Amino acid sequence: MTDITAWQGRDSIEVLTLELQGETFALEATQVYEILDQTSVTEVPGSHPFISGLVNVRGKVVPLADLRLKFGMEQTAATIDTRIVVTDIVLDGEPITVGILADKVNEVTELTAAVLQETPKIGMKWRPEFIRCIGKRGSEFIAILDIDRIFADNDETTSTHAASALEQSAA
Amino acid sequence: MTANDPSDTFRQEAQELLEQLEQALLDLAARRDDQDLIDSTFRALHTIKGSGSMFGFDAVAAFTHYVETAFDLVRKGVVPLSTDILTVALTAKDHIRNLIEHPGPEVESQGSAILANLERVIDNASSGNAAASSSPADDPAPAPVFEPANAPRAAWRVRLRLPKDAMATGTNPLLLLDELAALGDATIIANTDNVPVAEELDPFECHIGWEIRLITDRPKSAIEDVFLFVLDEMELAIEPLTDQEAAGNGAAGIPATETSIEAAPVRVEAGPQATPDTPAPAPIPAPARSTIAPAAAPEPRQAKTEAAAQKGMGSIRVPAERLDDLMDRVGELVIAQSRLKQVAASSTDAQVKSIAEEIERLALELRDTTMGVRMVPIASLFGRFRRLVHDLAGELGKEIILTTSGEETELDKTVIERLNDPLVHLIRNAIDHGLEPAQQRVENGKQSQGNIRLAARHTGDKVLISISDDGKGLDRNRIQAKAEENGLLAPGTKLSDSELFQIIFQPGFSTAQQVTNLSGRGVGMDVVKKTIDALRGTIDITSTPGAGTTITLRLPLTLAIIDGLLVRVGAGRYVIPLSAVEECVELPAEEDGRSRGRNFLNIRGDLVPFLRLRDLFNATQAPDPFQKVVIVSSGETRVGLVVDQVIGDHQTVIKSLSKLHAKVGTFSGATILGDGTVALILEIAHLVARGQQRDERLRATG
């Protein structure tokens, strides 16, 4: 459902670029509702560390995810640049609004569809199923996040890893 | 509902009609010769057929036509009503629903079997008398359905006037008149008094009234049926004519005579033709025209349906999502208002304070009103179970009497919807396991019919729904034995009745020695428990061996808002539902200092275990010097929750947690506090269970 083929037939896609621990990632901009400054985050004791927080987004209680944990990055304290990107994900067929913690949010930019490349299976430090495809801007490579898969993978088991790898090779 | 799609309107209308139909059929099972019920059954069928064909549901119309024809025979007393007919009629009703909801050749093909069945039972009932007329006669008009009856010929005067916009809404007066004329010898006179002068005439409006003298062998209801679809808006008067008038009219019929009619001070031009250009010399005063049929109607059903129609007029349909949106907005308003209150409290401006108070009052009133809008009487839910009980009784060969009370009790719409499944399970269980077979009941000195009672009532801010049976009751020993066998209980554990009975809600627990089609597989009761927990309700069971079981569900009135106690644990603030809070005490310093192994409080002689929420929530901030204990209860168990600070009471709009946090059982939801931060709402049942586990562990280790 979410791979590079979905964008075939389009000249370019708009993405929001953000930084996690110095690495640049991108989210498809059409999925993004708004970008919030750091606000007070309520911890949910006993929840998965990846989604341990809740924030108030215009009267809605929204889970806050820290993607750095999914990419094996260090969790550092919030800085003046820290932002919360509010976006929709689809989990088990239902849309859920979530906030994503970003160390820094850069810009909305257009990526030419022609230069989008499929995620290489090897040579990446992150799990390949979390990356939808790789875009290129100038000489820089930008990994476009497969946000649905990142949230679907909530059990940290290798089986889901293997399953999605299978799914990919089948497709 | 913004009913842009007319077929949606039909679906909704049919839904209600089918419900009425089902109720009527089930009532008929008990009161088989109740003519009102038979009539309302017929009427519902007729309306479904009529609007079905109007909205293009031809399969529905065709199928319903046969059922209606069959019921017409019943209505006329040609065929006595038998249980078989009712059973088939119920199946037919389900089939109609299927046809409407899943139209397609597959469903349609099932219809012929039902019709064959219907024909058979009608045949049986009438011993071949009138079955022929229920077999296919492809005319949807009601008239040909009637067999030549031997009712005496009677003369009627029918006066009618359609609403002005009748033609715009699709009524064709000519068809109505034709249909009326087909009933017998009719003389139709048009009354053109109200037709305005040409320049003011709107050709799309219907200004003509009619007076019809009808000599027919059909009953009055046949005349009324002609106007079935327009009855609510039109003016209609049906009066029997005196013999002389009838004779005068019936014998001659042709001469245009001016007759004065008793009772009404009206002179009417009687003419042989229904031409609109008939001159109208005598103006008809308004009062005469406004007579409406039920004034002298012999059938009380007429009055009943009119009352129902009037009730319908005063209400509008609103999609549920809009109500939810409204509730959300109001919730946000209440939150914003409580922020304003905080700001106003720190202000010295008297004007600001008074405005803040005004807004507080308005916001709370608005909230109450909005909540009221969502309340629905539980009757709609109880109604569904009559069919269930009826079907189960047939399936199990048990005679069952279902009594309900408190149908008018109102509950939040969402609660009612979610109660359906648990109640189905509980009723099935009561019927299948609770009620003994008739023979056994008689041996035990009970009446052979089993009784199932459904009752609802309000107590405070809770609604109690109870399901009682007068069956054999729960078998304490067997439950205990089974629980020990399954490892749910340590052997020899002593439990109170209500504690022991709670075990039947454990997943996989069933004492049924025989697994039947309906229950006994051990699924279901845990679903009941889960659903009721999710609704923040509790379940109590009382049972007397040999005399029956009562299961009582205790439910909150609404899911949207609760009163909560705001507490602080470490840096986090949490809400405890106020309904669960019994009292707050200070944690005695000596208890606080004691080893973590002994977490008990002495509350007026009772031993109450307590949980340190700081430990549970991994609070890192230094604890407050004087810890407080909030004593909460769930069912009969009490647990103390140790917190750093009790902040105060707080009206809470509940926001459910997303699926991502579904696994965190400690919290039932979240809310937004006055300063805009999110606070979690504690799930008391979960915490109490946790406290109990610890309690049991400690007792086990001594």
Boltz contact constraints between the chains, C-beta under 6 A:
constraints:
  - contact:
      token1: [A, 40]
      token2: [B, 677]
      max_distance: 6.0
  - contact:
      token1: [A, 42]
      token2: [B, 678]
      max_distance: 6.0
  - contact:
      token1: [A, 44]
      token2: [B, 661]
      max_distance: 6.0
  - contact:
      token1: [A, 44]
      token2: [B, 664]
      max_distance: 6.0
  - contact:
      token1: [A, 45]
      token2: [B, 617]
      max_distance: 6.0
  - contact:
      token1: [A, 45]
      token2: [B, 618]
      max_distance: 6.0
  - contact:
      token1: [A, 46]
      token2: [B, 664]
      max_distance: 6.0
  - contact:
      token1: [A, 46]
      token2: [B, 666]
      max_distance: 6.0
  - contact:
      token1: [A, 47]
      token2: [B, 661]
      max_distance: 6.0
  - contact:
      token1: [A, 47]
      token2: [B, 664]
      max_distance: 6.0
  - contact:
      token1: [A, 51]
      token2: [B, 660]
      max_distance: 6.0
  - contact:
      token1: [A, 54]
      token2: [B, 670]
      max_distance: 6.0
  - contact:
      token1: [A, 54]
      token2: [B, 678]
      max_distance: 6.0
  - contact:
      token1: [A, 56]
      token2: [B, 672]
      max_distance: 6.0
  - contact:
      token1: [A, 56]
      token2: [B, 676]
      max_distance: 6.0
  - contact:
      token1: [A, 56]
      token2: [B, 678]
      max_distance: 6.0
  - contact:
      token1: [A, 59]
      token2: [B, 332]
      max_distance: 6.0
  - contact:
      token1: [A, 61]
      token2: [B, 655]
      max_distance: 6.0
  - contact:
      token1: [A, 61]
      token2: [B, 670]
      max_distance: 6.0
  - contact:
      token1: [A, 61]
      token2: [B, 678]
      max_distance: 6.0
  - contact:
      token1: [A, 63]
      token2: [B, 658]
      max_distance: 6.0
  - contact:
      token1: [A, 63]
      token2: [B, 660]
      max_distance: 6.0
  - contact:
      token1: [A, 91]
      token2: [B, 659]
      max_distance: 6.0
  - contact:
      token1: [A, 96]
      token2: [B, 658]
      max_distance: 6.0
